[in-house]
């Protein structure tokens, strides 16, 4: 809050998602900050809901603070689509955002707005493990008492509370704040990552981390339809295993995409994914050779057994 007020010209390269039960005071908490940045008339505040993000008109983007109210999508595919839609707004690059206005020529505006999203839903969007764009907070506070809320708002508006907060934010030392850094990791962020996956992706990640026989070697390769067919045999009822779910689950589990790999012995390229530790023991060519069945009478080199660790 203090950095945005003191350095409005600098883009903070992540958005804030603040969740909590309805009426717990999320808007009340953020109002003094919004007032400090946007003034008494809140002229530089943009308001939009999840549906409004898909609008071609960019009036809400002409703001210092863009507020997304009631962020929520019911299905995993829709949550991921919403997250992808918000990416260019949340972070820079892009350094500019296209603004379309009815009856006027479009123009490009500097991308420096701050995105602040509110939700009452436990899983409003889907985040990948590698996400760097969301600072996720969940308030466990109960619904605000009406008398306490009135007392706080009276202090805000009648007793100089808003000015006091603005002065405090203006004076706060923000020299250690890095607007380009990855936001802090929170328990709510972990929940969004785990619960944002589709059922197929969650099932495959579980098999990778176990690991099941398909992933015990520490590397897998295409053609992916064969692996999909094998995984389908043990999948929960009604869960279809598409190729895209396998690749997404491998990435979520921290495996590395080695690309299309060949070796001196085998010139046919195969797309290989491997656990990061495998590359400390084997080269890509080694892994490519180990994908082939051993020749008669020869013993094929075996990958090391996965190290088992106790996780507290």
Protein Blocks (a to p, Z undefined) as FASTA:
>chain_A
ZZmmmmmmbccfbdcdddddehilpmmmmmmmmmmmnojnommbccddfklmmpmbfklm
mcfbdcdehiacfbfklmmmmmmmmmmmmpccdfbdcdddehiacdddddfbccddddfb
fblbccdfklckbccdddfbdcddfklmmmmmmmmmmnommmmmmmmmmmpccklpcfkb
ccdddfklmmmmmmmpcfklmmmmmmmmmpcfklmnopacddfklmmmmmmmmgcehiac
dfklmmmmmmmnopacebjaddfklmcdcdddddfklmmmbcfklmmmmmpccdehiacd
ddddddddddZZ
